[in-house]
Amino acid sequence: MLTIQKNHVVSIDYTLKNDEGKVLDTSSGRDPMTYLHGVGMLIPGMENALEGKSEGDDFSISIAPADAYGDRNDSLLHKVERKELAHLPDLELGMELQVKTNDGSPLVMTIVDLSDETVVLDGNHPLAGMTLNFAIQVRNIREATQEEISHGHVHGPGGHHH
C-alpha cells in the first residue's frame, strides 16, 4: 500500500473550519482536491500532516498560522485616496484588486474599508493569523509520472492539460 510521500499524486476530501467552527472551505459536493505532494502546493502544516498517510485515512488537524498563511502583517494595510482608484467605479468591500509591489511583483489586495474619500486595502492573505482546522479523508494515492514531476504539478486524465 502506498503512503503519501514526495512525488506522489494525492486526492483528498477536506473541510476547513475556523476556531469558531464556521466552515471556510470544503470539497464536499465537488471532486476531491488532487495535488503533487512534496513540491510546495499546500501550506506547510497540511503537507507535513499528510506525509506518510495511506488511502482511506480519515483524520483532523489544527494548523497554527506559522505553518499556514502566517501572522497578519499590519504593514500590508494601505489607505489610498478613492480618486486614485477612479478607473474602478464599482468598488465594494471584499473586492480583490491586483497591484504591483515596488519590485514589480503582483500582490492581491482586498478592500477592507471604504468611504467617499478613502479606500483601505489589505495585502494579507484572508486566512493570515488564523488557526486552520481541517477534517481530511485521503481518497487516492499514486506515483506521479515523470512529466508531472518535471512540470511540478498534476496532469489530468490522458496527460498534459495546460
C-alpha atoms as a printed R data frame, in Angstrom:
    type eleno elety resid chain resno       x      y       z
1   ATOM     1    CA   MET     A     1   0.000  0.000   0.000
2   ATOM     2    CA   LEU     A     2   1.337  3.408  -0.996
3   ATOM     3    CA   THR     A     3   1.823  6.102   1.601
4   ATOM     4    CA   ILE     A     4   1.966  9.801   0.855
5   ATOM     5    CA   GLN     A     5   5.467 10.970   0.101
6   ATOM     6    CA   LYS     A     6   7.283 13.331  -2.255
7   ATOM     7    CA   ASN     A     7   6.308 12.997  -5.910
8   ATOM     8    CA   HIS     A     8   3.060 11.163  -5.272
9   ATOM     9    CA   VAL     A     9  -0.231 12.411  -6.668
10  ATOM    10    CA   VAL     A    10  -2.726 12.608  -3.820
11  ATOM    11    CA   SER     A    11  -6.501 13.147  -3.833
12  ATOM    12    CA   ILE     A    12  -8.191 14.272  -0.620
13  ATOM    13    CA   ASP     A    13 -11.566 15.395   0.569
14  ATOM    14    CA   TYR     A    14 -11.415 18.137   3.174
15  ATOM    15    CA   THR     A    15 -13.418 20.558   5.249
16  ATOM    16    CA   LEU     A    16 -11.745 23.670   6.653
17  ATOM    17    CA   LYS     A    17 -13.198 25.402   9.722
18  ATOM    18    CA   ASN     A    18 -12.067 28.335  11.815
19  ATOM    19    CA   ASP     A    19 -11.789 28.136  15.620
20  ATOM    20    CA   GLU     A    20 -15.464 29.098  15.962
21  ATOM    21    CA   GLY     A    21 -16.478 26.075  13.872
22  ATOM    22    CA   LYS     A    22 -17.547 28.056  10.796
23  ATOM    23    CA   VAL     A    23 -16.879 26.194   7.532
24  ATOM    24    CA   LEU     A    24 -14.498 28.299   5.430
25  ATOM    25    CA   ASP     A    25 -13.996 25.841   2.557
26  ATOM    26    CA   THR     A    26 -14.835 22.260   1.684
27  ATOM    27    CA   SER     A    27 -14.527 19.795  -1.149
28  ATOM    28    CA   SER     A    28 -17.929 18.353  -0.214
29  ATOM    29    CA   GLY     A    29 -20.138 18.212  -3.284
30  ATOM    30    CA   ARG     A    30 -17.119 18.630  -5.574
31  ATOM    31    CA   ASP     A    31 -14.320 16.432  -6.838
32  ATOM    32    CA   PRO     A    32 -11.553 15.741  -4.318
33  ATOM    33    CA   MET     A    33  -8.583 18.104  -4.326
34  ATOM    34    CA   THR     A    34  -5.701 16.479  -6.215
35  ATOM    35    CA   TYR     A    35  -2.136 17.718  -5.879
36  ATOM    36    CA   LEU     A    36   1.519 16.720  -6.281
37  ATOM    37    CA   HIS     A    37   2.941 16.064  -2.814
38  ATOM    38    CA   GLY     A    38   6.262 17.486  -1.668
39  ATOM    39    CA   VAL     A    39   6.597 20.380  -4.098
40  ATOM    40    CA   GLY     A    40   5.012 23.156  -2.010
41  ATOM    41    CA   MET     A    41   1.500 23.070  -3.466
42  ATOM    42    CA   LEU     A    42  -0.063 23.032   0.026
43  ATOM    43    CA   ILE     A    43   0.536 25.066   3.136
44  ATOM    44    CA   PRO     A    44   3.434 23.516   5.087
45  ATOM    45    CA   GLY     A    45   1.333 22.335   8.050
46  ATOM    46    CA   MET     A    46  -1.054 20.421   5.817
47  ATOM    47    CA   GLU     A    47   1.684 18.867   3.698
48  ATOM    48    CA   ASN     A    48   3.540 17.754   6.848
49  ATOM    49    CA   ALA     A    49   0.357 16.246   8.347
50  ATOM    50    CA   LEU     A    50  -0.351 14.279   5.143
51  ATOM    51    CA   GLU     A    51   3.169 12.840   4.852
52  ATOM    52    CA   GLY     A    52   3.061  9.072   5.498
53  ATOM    53    CA   LYS     A    53  -0.747  8.779   5.422
54  ATOM    54    CA   SER     A    54  -2.449  5.989   3.426
55  ATOM    55    CA   GLU     A    55  -5.542  5.711   1.252
56  ATOM    56    CA   GLY     A    56  -8.629  5.664   3.445
57  ATOM    57    CA   ASP     A    57  -7.047  7.567   6.329
58  ATOM    58    CA   ASP     A    58  -9.531  9.953   7.907
59  ATOM    59    CA   PHE     A    59  -8.170 12.493  10.407
60  ATOM    60    CA   SER     A    60  -8.369 16.038  11.767
61  ATOM    61    CA   ILE     A    61  -5.585 18.559  12.208
62  ATOM    62    CA   SER     A    62  -5.198 22.107  13.521
63  ATOM    63    CA   ILE     A    63  -2.592 24.219  11.797
64  ATOM    64    CA   ALA     A    64  -1.132 27.283  13.501
65  ATOM    65    CA   PRO     A    65  -0.704 30.488  11.445
66  ATOM    66    CA   ALA     A    66   3.077 29.983  11.265
67  ATOM    67    CA   ASP     A    67   2.519 26.733   9.323
68  ATOM    68    CA   ALA     A    68  -0.309 28.157   7.212
69  ATOM    69    CA   TYR     A    69  -0.543 31.722   5.887
70  ATOM    70    CA   GLY     A    70   1.492 33.413   8.612
71  ATOM    71    CA   ASP     A    71   0.529 36.073  11.105
72  ATOM    72    CA   ARG     A    72  -1.267 39.200   9.995
73  ATOM    73    CA   ASN     A    73   1.129 41.959   8.976
74  ATOM    74    CA   ASP     A    74  -0.240 45.456   9.597
75  ATOM    75    CA   SER     A    75   2.319 46.929   7.196
76  ATOM    76    CA   LEU     A    76   0.249 45.312   4.403
77  ATOM    77    CA   LEU     A    77  -2.693 47.642   5.164
78  ATOM    78    CA   HIS     A    78  -2.698 50.670   2.860
79  ATOM    79    CA   LYS     A    79  -5.042 53.655   2.836
80  ATOM    80    CA   VAL     A    80  -5.384 55.313  -0.558
81  ATOM    81    CA   GLU     A    81  -7.423 58.204  -1.828
82  ATOM    82    CA   ARG     A    82 -10.520 56.931  -3.607
83  ATOM    83    CA   LYS     A    83  -9.723 59.176  -6.574
84  ATOM    84    CA   GLU     A    84  -6.583 57.027  -7.176
85  ATOM    85    CA   LEU     A    85  -8.997 54.190  -7.999
86  ATOM    86    CA   ALA     A    86 -11.392 56.322 -10.078
87  ATOM    87    CA   HIS     A    87 -10.873 53.953 -13.022
88  ATOM    88    CA   LEU     A    88 -12.729 51.331 -10.920
89  ATOM    89    CA   PRO     A    89 -16.183 52.891 -10.391
90  ATOM    90    CA   ASP     A    90 -17.923 49.964  -8.638
91  ATOM    91    CA   LEU     A    91 -15.712 49.438  -5.595
92  ATOM    92    CA   GLU     A    92 -17.159 47.164  -2.898
93  ATOM    93    CA   LEU     A    93 -15.998 45.775   0.447
94  ATOM    94    CA   GLY     A    94 -14.319 42.421  -0.094
95  ATOM    95    CA   MET     A    95 -13.385 43.183  -3.713
96  ATOM    96    CA   GLU     A    96  -9.922 41.949  -4.628
97  ATOM    97    CA   LEU     A    97  -7.525 44.063  -6.683
98  ATOM    98    CA   GLN     A    98  -4.183 43.041  -8.118
99  ATOM    99    CA   VAL     A    99  -1.476 45.643  -7.642
100 ATOM   100    CA   LYS     A   100   2.239 45.710  -8.365
101 ATOM   101    CA   THR     A   101   4.684 45.945  -5.481
102 ATOM   102    CA   ASN     A   102   7.772 48.157  -5.593
103 ATOM   103    CA   ASP     A   103   9.757 45.299  -7.140
104 ATOM   104    CA   GLY     A   104   7.090 44.778  -9.826
105 ATOM   105    CA   SER     A   105   5.675 41.510  -8.498
106 ATOM   106    CA   PRO     A   106   1.879 41.140  -8.282
107 ATOM   107    CA   LEU     A   107   0.039 41.277  -4.959
108 ATOM   108    CA   VAL     A   108  -3.665 40.668  -4.444
109 ATOM   109    CA   MET     A   109  -5.203 43.189  -2.044
110 ATOM   110    CA   THR     A   110  -8.686 43.139  -0.574
111 ATOM   111    CA   ILE     A   111 -10.818 46.219   0.076
112 ATOM   112    CA   VAL     A   112 -11.484 46.144   3.837
113 ATOM   113    CA   ASP     A   113 -12.792 49.683   4.374
114 ATOM   114    CA   LEU     A   114 -14.416 52.126   2.011
115 ATOM   115    CA   SER     A   115 -15.574 55.724   2.347
116 ATOM   116    CA   ASP     A   116 -16.354 58.521  -0.099
117 ATOM   117    CA   GLU     A   117 -12.763 59.761   0.271
118 ATOM   118    CA   THR     A   118 -10.571 56.742   1.054
119 ATOM   119    CA   VAL     A   119 -10.126 53.028   0.433
120 ATOM   120    CA   VAL     A   120  -8.241 50.701   2.792
121 ATOM   121    CA   LEU     A   121  -6.531 47.797   1.023
122 ATOM   122    CA   ASP     A   122  -5.250 44.698   2.852
123 ATOM   123    CA   GLY     A   123  -2.436 42.661   1.300
124 ATOM   124    CA   ASN     A   124  -2.618 39.898   3.899
125 ATOM   125    CA   HIS     A   125  -3.944 36.518   2.812
126 ATOM   126    CA   PRO     A   126  -7.578 36.277   4.012
127 ATOM   127    CA   LEU     A   127  -6.613 33.348   6.289
128 ATOM   128    CA   ALA     A   128  -3.493 35.018   7.740
129 ATOM   129    CA   GLY     A   129  -3.404 34.961  11.534
130 ATOM   130    CA   MET     A   130  -5.953 32.143  11.767
131 ATOM   131    CA   THR     A   131  -5.616 28.623  13.137
132 ATOM   132    CA   LEU     A   132  -6.957 26.347  10.407
133 ATOM   133    CA   ASN     A   133  -8.892 23.231  11.429
134 ATOM   134    CA   PHE     A   134  -9.108 20.553   8.751
135 ATOM   135    CA   ALA     A   135 -11.016 17.282   8.563
136 ATOM   136    CA   ILE     A   136  -9.300 15.243   5.842
137 ATOM   137    CA   GLN     A   137 -10.025 11.959   4.097
138 ATOM   138    CA   VAL     A   138  -7.304 10.504   1.838
139 ATOM   139    CA   ARG     A   139  -9.073  9.182  -1.278
140 ATOM   140    CA   ASN     A   140  -6.293  8.155  -3.638
141 ATOM   141    CA   ILE     A   141  -2.501  7.984  -3.885
142 ATOM   142    CA   ARG     A   142  -0.447  7.160  -6.955
143 ATOM   143    CA   GLU     A   143   3.097  7.706  -8.112
144 ATOM   144    CA   ALA     A   144   3.467 10.828 -10.252
145 ATOM   145    CA   THR     A   145   4.527 10.493 -13.866
146 ATOM   146    CA   GLN     A   146   7.920 11.823 -14.928
147 ATOM   147    CA   GLU     A   147   6.111 14.552 -16.875
148 ATOM   148    CA   GLU     A   148   4.167 15.623 -13.752
149 ATOM   149    CA   ILE     A   149   7.369 15.670 -11.685
150 ATOM   150    CA   SER     A   150   9.252 17.722 -14.286
151 ATOM   151    CA   HIS     A   151   6.346 20.178 -14.621
152 ATOM   152    CA   GLY     A   152   5.780 20.370 -10.858
153 ATOM   153    CA   HIS     A   153   2.036 19.695 -10.970
154 ATOM   154    CA   VAL     A   154  -0.595 17.040 -11.647
155 ATOM   155    CA   HIS     A   155  -1.855 16.441 -15.161
156 ATOM   156    CA   GLY     A   156  -5.396 15.365 -15.876
157 ATOM   157    CA   PRO     A   157  -6.586 12.091 -17.363
158 ATOM   158    CA   GLY     A   158  -4.843 11.399 -20.629
159 ATOM   159    CA   GLY     A   159  -1.816 13.571 -19.860
160 ATOM   160    CA   HIS     A   160  -0.889 17.193 -20.355
161 ATOM   161    CA   HIS     A   161  -3.534 19.852 -19.525
162 ATOM   162    CA   HIS     A   162  -2.204 23.424 -19.513
